[in-house]
């Protein structure tokens, strides 16, 4: 694959408040923060089995889904080996899964696809409801869990889910096609995210794409336009994962 040229730019943001009670403090002479005072994110509580959100059965189903959506080939490992299910498990246990940034007070009116999801459900709700419905269908139709089906059967279910034709018993606030889009988006995120979040094992997707990762700067290569570069990707954590 050929490397693409990226153009980066900086965007300056300014905010002003018109509230009469608001007061601003001018800081001069350097940053006011002291070492060791950073407010670190709260990690999700890990349950027995090393899972933060999924049950073991849900985790296996998520891993199988990831492996069919991103199968292993000559270019890279598949979604299961890359740890996409681990990424999603941690993601759903946090603010993203709880819909912390979503408006969920109603009233909800179905809009156009461009308007995004209009639903009281959180991403965690969609995954839990969707995996339960998928498991019920698989056990009714095949007497097996989704993870136990062969690749052809799994692909057929996913194609029907993508087209909205798979008959899953879901609640009134979740559609089959919407469920597929939720699953696909999170699997992609897990495959491409920094390994610090649980997916992209060994920076496999970055190595495949030629993405350099979380490097401090590119001053050593910025003048080498048009030349073949061999840059080892860098993660936010030790890159010997």
N, C-alpha and C positions, 0 to 999 in steps of 0.2 A: 504494500500500500504506500502511496506517495504521501509525504508529509504536507499538510496544508499550512499556509502562511496565515498567521493570526495578527490582527491589529488591535492593540489594547489601548484604551483611553481611560482617563480618570474623570470622574464626575464629582464636582463639588456640590455639596448639599448644605442649605442654610435653612434654619427654622426660626420663626419669630412667634412670640405669643402676645396676644392682645388682652389677656386677662389682667384686670387691675391688680390682683393679688400676686401676680408672678414677679419674682425678683431674680435677677441674673448676677452672677459673681464673676468678676474678671480674674483670670488666672494668668500670672506672668512668672517668668523666671524658671520655666521648665515644667515638666509634668508633676502634678501633685501626688501621684500614687507612689506607694512604697512597696518594696519587694515582699511577696508573700501575702498580699492583701487582696489578690484577685478573687472575684466571685465566680467560682467554678460551677458548671452545670451539675445538677443533681442526677446521679446515675439511677436508672430504674432498678428496683429491687429484683434480684435474680432468685427465682424459685428453685426448688429441688429439680435437678436435671439440667441446670444451667440455663433455663428459659425465663424470660422476663414477662412474656405475654401469652404465647402459644402454649397449649397443652402438647404433650409429646406427639399425639396423633395429628394435631393441627400442624405442628412443625414438619412432620414427614410429608403431609399433603402440600405444604408451601414449598418445600424443597423439590418435590416432584413437579409441581407447576413451573418452578423456575427452570428446571432442567429441560422441560419441553419448550418453553418460550425462548430459552437461550441454550441450545444443545451444544455439546462439545464437538469441535471439528479440528481440522488441521491448523487453524489459526489460534485457538484458545481453548481453555477449559469451559465446562458448562456452568449453568447457573447454580446447580446444587453444590458442585465442588468449590465454586467461587464464594460460597457462604451467603448467598442472597437471602436464604431463610433466616439466618442469624441476624442479618441487617434488618430485615422486616420485623422480626421479633422485638428487637430493641427499639425500633422506630415506633411501633404501635404501642409500646409501653410508656412512651413519653408524651410530650405536648402535641406532637404531630398526630399520634394515634387518638388522643383525646379531643382533637379538634380545637385546641386552645386559641387558634387565630381565626376560626371560622365563626360566622354569624349563624346562630342556631336557635334564635328565639321565635322565628316564624313571623308572619305567615309565609309558607313556602309555595311558590307557583312555578311549575315546570316551564323553563325557558328554552332558548335555543342552545345548541352545543357550545356556541361561542361564549355564552354567559356562564359556563361552568356548572358545577353540581349545585342544585338547589334542593337541599335535603336536611332534615334534622339529625341524620346519622353521622357519626364520626367515622374516620377511616377504620378505626378498630372495630366499630359496630359492623361495618360492611364486610370486613374480613371474617369476623366470627360468624355472622349470619350466613355469609356465602359459603364458607368451608363446611358448615353444618348441613346446608342444603345440598352441596355437592356430595358429601359423604352419604347422605340419605339416598340420593339418586344412584350412586355407584353400588351401594349395598343392595338396593332393590333390583337393579338391572343386571349386576354382575356378581353379586354376593361377595364383593371385595371392596376394599377401600381404594380411593383414587391412586394412591402411591403403589398399590399392588397390581394395577392394570398394566398391560403391555403398552409400548409406545404408540402403537397405532390407535388403540382405544383412547388413550389420553389425548392424542392429537385430534381425534374426531370430536371429542367432548369440547375441547378448546375452540375448535373451528365453529361449532354450533353456538358456543357461548359468545364468541366474538361477533357473530352475525345476529345475536339476540334470539336464536331459535331453540336454545336449550331450555327444556322445561324444568326449571328449578323452582322449588316451593320457597319463595322469598316473601318478606314482608311488603306492605304497600309502598314503602319508601325506598325500595331498592329494585332496580331492573337488572336483568341478566347482562346486558351489554355494558351497563355502568359498572357492574362487578368486574367484568373482564378488564375494563380500562383501568380500574383501581389496581388490580393484580399486576397487569402489565407495567404500569408506571412504577410501582414499587420494586418490581423485579429489576427493571432497568436501572433504577437508582442504586439498588444494592450491588449491581454488577459494575457500575461506573464510579461509585463513591470512594472516598479515601478509605483504606483498609482499617483505619482507627474505628470506624463505625460497624465493623463486623463482616462486611462483604469485600468483593474485589480481592480475594486471597492472593497474596504474592504480587499484588498490582497487575494481575493478569490482563485485565482489559486495557490498562494504561500502556503496557508493553506492546499489546497487539496494535493499538492505535498510534503509538509513538508519542503519547502524552507525557510530558516531563514531570507532572505531579506538583507537589507543594514545594517548589524550589524558591530560595530566597530572592534571587534575581537572575538575569540572563546576560549580565554584562560581558561574560567571557565568550558568548556566542552571538551576540546581537549584530556584530559586523560580518557574520559569515552567511549572509543571505545567498540562497541558491546552492549552498554546499550541503553535502550529506552530513548530518549530525548524528552522533551516537550518544544520546543522553540517557543515563540510567534514571528511571523515575524515582522520585523521592516522596515518601509518605510522611504524614504527621507523626507516625510512630516508626520504630526501627524497621527498615525495609528488608529485614531478613525473615519476614513472616512466611 
